[in-house]
Amino acid sequence: MLLTAPFWAQAQADLQKLDAYYQKALKDWNVPGMAIAIVKNDSVVFAKGYGVLDQQKGGAVDVNTVFGIASNTKAYTSAALAILVDEGKLKWDDKVTKYLPWLQLYDPFVTKEVNIKDLLSHRMGYQTFSGDLLWYNTTFSRKEILERAKYLKPTYGFRDGYGYSNLGFIAAGQVIEAISGQSWEQFVQERIIQPLGMTRTFTSANQLKGVANVATPHANPEKENGKPVPTVITAWDNWNPAAGIFTSVLQDAKWLKLQLNRGTYNGKRIFSEASSHMMWTLHNSTPIPAQNSAINPSTHFTGAGLGWMLNDYQGRKIIAHGGGHEGMNSRTVLVPEEKLGIVILTNSMSSIMSPIATYTVDQFLGITNGRDWSQFNLEMAAKNRAAQKAEEAKKPKEKAEKIKNTRNLNAYVGTFHSPMYGDAVVTLQNNKLMLYLPSAPALGGELTFWKQDIFNLNWKNNFALLTPTNVRFLPGPDGTLTELRLDANNPDFHFSELEFTRVK
């Protein structure tokens, strides 16, 4: 639905212009479906769905269509901890081991000192997405994931850098459970979702069975300008405190109101104003690249709050976060001084959300002749692709020659073990090498020879977040193959963290 005249008077922006802009952007970015809601002065002044639920099956997206909000969930987890702080059951500076005494990280000092704020502001020492393979399609529980985190290595000093950490929020979920005696799902449902009346909001993908009007996720097309490829929603309950919520824009608009009202919804206090200020305080600043400063000269600071990312823009403080599920990307933007909130949910893996959110903020700030952020970002992406192709063209091409494997295939067969991840089992079936990962049964696949001791891994399931991957075998001093590595240029997962050594 597009909200009509009485609401427009409150909006202070041309909503018809925005509506047309969103429709054009949907086509320009090749996105199957999208829904947007805007809250202004404690009212939903705009809400509308665009496009289709499924590129192949159709079905119209509307304001009640359910999408995965992925990492926008992190702010819900922070708010759940804020409730416990308000009740005197937790302090923001409490050491995590007070509640999770079994937790061990890469260093005894860090293990002892890491606190709740560290978990929520991405400053524990890990590189961005470190350890995410521990939850991705694995059988590990949240506790098992965190028990294995001790094998992860830091890339910067404790509290001396930034590395986006889903594991920090999985740990935060475990703290909630330890204090409340309820699972993260139960606590968030009872203390946040139900009081807000968010009746079509779910804390697990497993709750979507039988639910109508749910968007289908889509992988990026294999060919440039191709149609996005429908895929399926995968339930990863072990990462729910970091990214597990599914909801609609009309539902999430209630959450925006709660945030903009500093913890109050319809006169009911959910968390305190003091906790709101704490979550919106900069706890971990991040540098601004020169290119970003040139594009947005009005931005002077960026960094992490607690469950939120913060920056300034056009003289206003921006509270925001993005979300990337497998086949669904989203964005939430709050401008507290303007009492403005925006949520954009999509069933694609494009980056459409950020530019149209910025354009929307511009319109509400009265910057009507500003940059066309959607077109600007599309052009930037096209330039980057062209530059990448030019670089690839400069590289010397390998001669097309037939390379033979000098080893018998049986030399690769065996069990290789990673202390962090478990086993990687290579078998020979019908003269074909197969990789099996017991910790992640949905992964693995057939190995086809590429060059000496390196094989292409043909993933048995075409998950949208997987990229071309090689399996590389390493010989020991006597020439026998003693180690196994997975090599992938994957922006979401560090396969290099998995170091497998032959055990049989």
C-alpha atoms as one frame of an Amber mdcrd trajectory, in Angstrom:
protein
   0.000   0.000   0.000   1.041   3.595  -0.583  -0.195   5.681   2.326  -2.276
   8.596   1.215  -2.922  12.325   1.637  -3.446  12.765   5.422  -0.077  11.135
   6.066   1.731  13.058   3.339   1.253  16.339   5.204   3.462  14.971   7.977
   6.086  13.565   5.675   7.976  16.732   4.617   9.055  14.911   1.470   7.532
  14.245  -1.939   6.389  10.659  -1.477   5.141  10.330  -5.045   8.628  11.287
  -6.233  10.121   8.703  -3.874   7.663   6.056  -5.049   8.683   6.623  -8.678
  12.349   6.578  -7.661  11.980   3.210  -5.920  10.187   1.695  -8.912  12.940
   2.824 -11.269  15.688   1.628  -8.932  14.099  -1.821  -8.700  14.446  -2.211
 -12.475  17.861  -0.570 -12.710  19.328  -2.860 -10.049  17.644  -5.977 -11.448
  16.001  -6.780  -8.102  13.031  -9.215  -8.041  11.231  -7.731  -5.035  11.534
  -5.074  -2.368   9.456  -3.455   0.363  10.004  -0.107   2.071   8.496   1.597
   5.113   9.196   5.106   6.380   8.396   6.365   9.868   8.268  10.099  10.501
   7.149  11.809  13.710   5.965   8.477  15.164   3.736   7.680  12.164   4.168
   5.343   9.222   4.027   7.895   6.400   4.971   5.500   3.613   4.813   1.749
   3.120   4.823  -0.141  -0.150   5.947  -3.353  -1.805   7.564  -3.599  -5.240
   8.192  -6.428  -7.649   7.653 -10.134  -7.122   8.066 -12.731  -4.395   9.751
 -15.121  -6.812  11.402 -14.372 -10.159   9.985 -17.567 -11.659   6.681 -18.083
  -9.826   5.673 -14.429  -9.469   3.419 -13.211  -6.664   3.344  -9.543  -5.681
   5.416  -8.162  -2.804   3.376  -6.037  -0.402   3.852  -4.375   2.978   3.141
  -7.658   4.788   5.640  -9.765   2.832   8.097 -11.478   5.175  11.822 -11.157
   4.452  14.940 -12.154   6.356  16.426  -9.037   7.954  19.696 -10.870   8.707
  22.135  -8.688  10.660  19.524  -6.043  11.424  18.739  -8.658  14.086  21.843
  -7.524  15.985  20.061  -4.418  17.281  17.313  -6.643  18.714  19.954  -8.665
  20.564  21.503  -5.483  21.945  18.057  -4.302  23.046  17.469  -7.640  24.796
  20.693  -7.129  26.748  19.597  -3.557  27.515  16.439  -4.939  29.143  18.602
  -7.101  31.414  20.797  -4.084  32.207  17.705  -2.064  33.150  16.604  -4.873
  35.444  19.965  -4.878  37.205  20.810  -8.398  36.040  23.711  -7.310  33.841
  26.177  -4.440  33.406  27.502  -3.368  30.021  31.074  -3.693  31.330  30.549
  -7.157  32.830  33.107  -9.732  31.777  31.600 -12.323  29.453  33.124 -15.204
  31.428  30.980 -14.171  34.400  28.090 -15.725  32.445  29.981 -18.064  30.090
  32.774 -19.433  32.331  33.695 -22.039  29.718  34.549 -19.448  27.048  38.143
 -19.436  25.786  39.516 -17.078  23.161  42.915 -16.817  21.486  44.633 -15.335
  24.544  44.083 -15.824  28.306  44.109 -12.052  28.909  41.493 -11.427  26.213
  39.384 -14.305  27.528  39.466 -12.744  31.011  38.843  -9.148  29.924  36.358
  -9.369  27.037  33.112  -7.690  28.105  29.571  -7.257  26.848  30.354  -4.040
  24.953  33.247  -5.773  23.198  30.882  -8.452  21.881  28.519  -5.845  20.447
  31.011  -3.389  18.913  33.267  -5.661  16.825  36.557  -4.983  18.656  37.663
  -8.409  19.880  40.676  -8.722  17.569  39.157 -10.823  14.800  39.053  -9.934
  11.128  35.625  -9.296   9.620  33.602 -12.537   9.318  36.232 -14.559  11.164
  34.831 -17.910  12.247  31.631 -17.645  10.183  32.257 -21.080   8.697  31.527
 -22.433  12.184  27.834 -21.572  11.821  27.376 -21.780   8.054  25.428 -24.995
   7.352  27.103 -26.786  10.265  25.631 -29.032  12.921  27.357 -27.087  15.727
  25.268 -25.617  18.521  25.925 -22.028  19.613  27.949 -23.280  22.566  29.993
 -25.588  20.324  30.693 -22.697  17.934  32.025 -20.566  20.769  34.049 -23.438
  22.233  35.816 -23.761  18.876  36.491 -20.026  18.620  39.672 -20.448  20.686
  41.404 -21.638  17.501  40.712 -18.378  15.655  43.691 -16.054  15.376  43.518
 -12.273  15.857  44.466  -9.824  13.114  44.689  -6.706  15.292  45.106  -5.899
  18.994  42.233  -6.424  21.412  40.061  -3.254  21.375  42.502  -1.742  18.899
  40.635  -2.191  15.628  37.457  -3.296  13.914  36.392  -6.679  12.603  32.714
  -7.377  12.048  31.895 -10.378  14.239  28.818 -12.578  14.060  30.400 -14.751
  16.748  30.263 -11.821  19.173  26.490 -11.739  18.854  26.169 -15.511  19.108
  28.002 -15.142  22.416  25.643 -12.297  23.392  22.716 -14.648  22.772  24.292
 -17.190  25.099  24.672 -14.519  27.788  20.951 -13.747  27.503  20.175 -17.433
  27.917  22.528 -17.804  30.907  20.939 -14.873  32.750  17.267 -15.319  31.836
  17.021 -19.097  31.636  15.267 -18.614  28.284  16.615 -19.185  24.803  17.453
 -16.075  22.790  14.368 -16.797  20.676  12.036 -16.996  23.681  13.429 -13.874
  25.340  13.273 -11.689  22.224   9.789 -12.990  21.431   8.382 -12.323  24.897
  10.202  -9.119  25.789  10.326  -7.272  22.446   8.265  -8.802  19.649   5.063
  -9.500  21.582   4.925  -6.132  23.402   5.266  -4.392  20.034   2.453  -6.478
  18.540   4.719  -7.844  15.811   2.520 -10.854  15.085   4.171 -11.686  11.735
   7.740 -11.575  13.026   9.750 -14.770  13.470  12.973 -15.538  15.330  13.883
 -18.572  13.235  13.542 -19.621   9.618  12.088 -22.870  10.959   8.985 -20.927
  12.029   8.176 -20.006   8.421   6.729 -23.387   7.486   3.148 -22.850   6.389
   3.417 -19.048   6.566   1.947 -17.249   3.550   3.461 -14.275   1.738   7.128
 -15.047   2.357   9.669 -13.709  -0.144  11.878 -16.186  -1.995  15.620 -15.422
  -1.719  17.547 -14.967  -4.962  21.186 -15.573  -5.821  23.047 -13.219  -8.109
  22.753 -14.166 -11.791  25.747 -16.064 -13.131  25.848 -13.856 -16.211  25.969
 -10.077 -16.114  22.467  -8.629 -16.729  20.960 -12.079 -16.217  17.915 -12.683
 -14.075  18.430 -13.345 -10.342  18.125 -17.038  -9.542  15.501 -18.173  -6.982
  16.916 -20.262  -4.158  15.595 -21.543  -0.820  15.625 -20.209   2.728  18.056
 -22.187   4.843  17.540 -22.339   8.606  20.730 -21.602  10.516  19.403 -21.474
  14.066  22.925 -21.466  15.474  23.393 -17.856  14.263  19.946 -16.504  15.170
  21.173 -13.946  17.765  23.320 -12.434  15.004  20.937 -12.618  12.066  17.873
 -14.826  12.581  14.799 -12.544  12.441  12.251 -12.612   9.604   9.623  -9.867
   9.372   7.843  -7.401   7.076   8.376  -3.668   6.665   5.030  -2.867   8.286
   5.988  -5.009  11.267   9.503  -3.590  11.477   8.105  -0.053  11.407   6.982
  -0.705  15.003  10.598  -1.446  15.882  11.625   1.841  14.230   9.112   3.698
  16.397  10.465   2.012  19.528  13.986   3.065  18.613  13.118   6.654  17.697
  11.154   6.976  20.964  14.214   5.892  22.954  12.778   2.600  24.197   9.080
   3.492  24.492   6.296   2.148  22.267   2.699   3.384  22.583   3.480   4.618
  26.084   5.025   1.320  27.209   8.674   1.316  28.285  10.640  -1.611  26.748
  14.150  -0.399  27.561  15.423   2.759  29.232  16.479   6.011  27.609  19.896
   5.523  29.228  20.231   2.183  27.426  19.179   3.816  24.171  21.970   6.364
  24.554  24.444   3.586  25.360  23.532   1.618  22.227  23.785   4.767  20.081
  27.148   5.821  21.510  30.288   5.305  19.414  32.231   2.480  21.085  34.574
   1.575  18.239  35.537   4.218  15.698  36.588   3.228  12.194  38.696   5.206
   9.684  37.051   6.871   6.693  38.788   6.004   3.408  39.755   8.990   1.256
  37.389   7.883  -1.508  34.463   7.826   0.937  35.347  11.307   2.197  35.339
  12.575  -1.371  31.921  11.048  -2.018  30.417  12.136   1.334  32.391  15.178
   2.584  29.782  15.845   5.293  30.683  12.568   7.057  33.327  13.103   9.741
  33.059   9.939  11.825  32.038   6.327  11.406  32.058   3.344  13.723  30.141
   0.848  15.801  27.692   1.419  18.605  26.132  -1.585  20.306  24.305  -3.522
  17.596  24.282  -0.432  15.367  26.684   1.381  13.025  27.004   5.151  13.470
  28.069   8.088  11.316  27.206  11.708  10.683  25.688  12.972   7.449  24.619
  16.486   6.497  24.939  17.584  10.116  22.801  14.764  11.505  23.709  11.652
  13.435  22.799   8.490  11.535  22.059   5.192  13.302  22.003   2.366  10.770
  22.681  -1.265   9.985  22.602  -3.579   7.016  21.670  -7.207   6.682  22.857
  -9.886   4.282  21.105 -13.244   4.311  21.690 -15.840   1.621  19.602 -14.247
  -1.136  18.097 -11.382   0.907  19.702  -7.995   1.647  18.224  -5.259   3.839
  18.918  -1.935   5.534  17.646   0.073   8.499  18.384   3.800   8.852  17.416
   6.079  11.745  17.837   9.874  11.849  16.849  10.620  15.456  17.000  14.417
  15.173  14.485  14.255  12.331  12.386  11.544  14.009  12.885   9.624  10.778
  13.258   5.888  10.272  13.566   3.835   7.077  13.551   0.077   6.552  14.255
  -1.527   3.168  13.899  -5.289   2.703  14.786  -7.117  -0.523  14.885 -10.663
  -1.864  18.150 -10.114  -3.722  21.874  -9.955  -3.043  22.296  -6.542  -4.659
  23.358  -3.351  -2.866  20.257  -1.370  -3.810  19.355  -0.597  -0.179  22.120
   1.836   0.805  21.838   4.288  -2.114  18.054   4.494  -2.013  18.141   4.902
   1.772  20.570   7.815   1.396  18.413   9.335  -1.341  15.375   9.020   0.940
  17.212  10.784   3.782  18.160  13.557   1.351  14.522  14.102   0.422  13.457
  14.388   4.057  16.325  16.795   4.748  15.176  18.976   1.871  18.143  18.144
  -0.389  15.910  17.832  -3.448  18.594  18.619  -6.041  21.254  16.352  -4.566
  22.984  13.354  -6.047  21.030  10.523  -7.654  22.549   7.958  -5.315  21.096
   4.941  -7.109  22.525   5.940 -10.475  25.804   7.055  -8.888  26.328   3.677
  -7.233  25.399   1.778 -10.392  27.949   3.781 -12.364  30.604   3.234  -9.684
  29.946  -0.515  -9.771  30.185  -0.534 -13.589  33.520   1.332 -13.450  34.869
  -1.120 -10.879  33.831  -4.084 -13.031  35.467  -2.524 -16.082  38.676  -1.867
 -14.150  38.690  -5.428 -12.860  38.248  -6.817 -16.371  41.081  -4.600 -17.614
  43.360  -5.928 -14.873  42.425  -9.503 -15.710  43.173  -8.856 -19.379  46.704
  -7.722 -18.474  47.537 -10.983 -16.736  49.409 -13.519 -18.875  47.135 -16.312
 -19.955  48.054 -19.866 -19.097  48.757 -22.041 -22.072  45.931 -24.356 -22.892
  47.764 -27.595 -22.377  46.633 -30.913 -21.057  48.020 -31.398 -17.556  48.137
 -34.921 -16.232  48.005 -35.908 -12.598  51.172 -37.765 -11.643  49.593 -39.332
  -8.544  47.212 -42.228  -8.239  43.830 -40.971  -7.010  44.117 -43.216  -3.966
  46.928 -40.961  -2.727  44.323 -38.280  -1.966  41.949 -40.555  -0.082  41.888
 -40.180   3.677  40.640 -38.267   6.693  42.073 -34.831   7.414  41.362 -33.075
  10.713  40.984 -29.429  11.725  40.896 -28.839  15.509  38.484 -25.958  14.931
  36.201 -27.455  12.278  36.457 -31.228  12.525  37.133 -33.672   9.725  37.377
 -33.436   5.962  36.960 -36.883   4.457  38.122 -37.649   0.902  36.822 -40.849
  -0.668  37.099 -42.499  -4.071  33.760 -43.520  -5.576  33.463 -44.847  -9.134
  36.895 -43.425  -9.892  35.793 -39.975  -8.671  37.169 -38.160  -5.642  34.503
 -36.884  -3.239  34.897 -34.468  -0.320  32.650 -34.946   2.704  32.532 -32.531
   5.666  30.818 -34.289   8.612  30.396 -30.988  10.478  28.586 -29.496   7.471
  26.855 -32.338   5.591  25.238 -29.942   3.081  28.656 -28.809   1.882  31.344
 -30.830   0.098  31.095 -32.336  -3.354  33.045 -33.882  -6.223  36.706 -33.041
  -6.843  37.856 -32.646 -10.440  41.541 -32.402 -11.315  42.903 -28.945 -12.185
  46.651 -29.102 -11.710  49.092 -31.087  -9.632  47.554 -31.751  -6.173  44.873
 -29.083  -6.724  41.257 -29.936  -7.548  38.157 -27.916  -8.344  35.441 -28.483
  -5.754  32.052 -28.856  -7.415  29.757 -27.963  -4.512  26.948 -30.496  -4.254
  24.512 -27.750  -3.195  24.465 -24.466  -5.076  24.222 -22.149  -2.067  24.211
 -18.471  -3.026  27.073 -17.508  -0.692  29.465 -20.116  -2.075  32.029 -19.144
  -4.706  34.426 -21.202  -6.857  36.641 -23.182  -4.489  39.717 -25.358  -4.889
  40.900 -28.207  -2.699  44.686 -28.183  -2.366  46.701 -31.105  -0.986  50.101
 -30.416   0.586  52.923 -32.972   0.691  55.058 -33.672   3.750  58.867 -34.138
   3.755  58.568 -37.658   2.335  56.278 -36.539  -0.485  53.081 -38.094   0.869
  50.061 -35.810   1.115  49.698 -34.716   4.745  47.539 -31.575   4.662  44.432
 -30.252   2.934  43.310 -26.674   2.318  40.207 -25.062   0.816  41.085 -22.062
  -1.357  38.346 -19.599  -2.235  38.157 -15.912  -3.053  34.992 -15.599  -0.971
  33.994 -12.214   0.537  31.886 -13.844   3.260  33.926 -16.810   4.498  37.593
 -17.319   5.365  38.278 -20.858   4.186  41.936 -20.208   4.990  41.014 -20.549
   8.688  40.382 -24.251   8.137  43.699 -26.086   8.390  43.281 -29.842   7.903
  46.046 -32.359   8.723  45.876 -36.025   7.713  44.971 -38.375  10.559  44.450
 -41.509   8.442
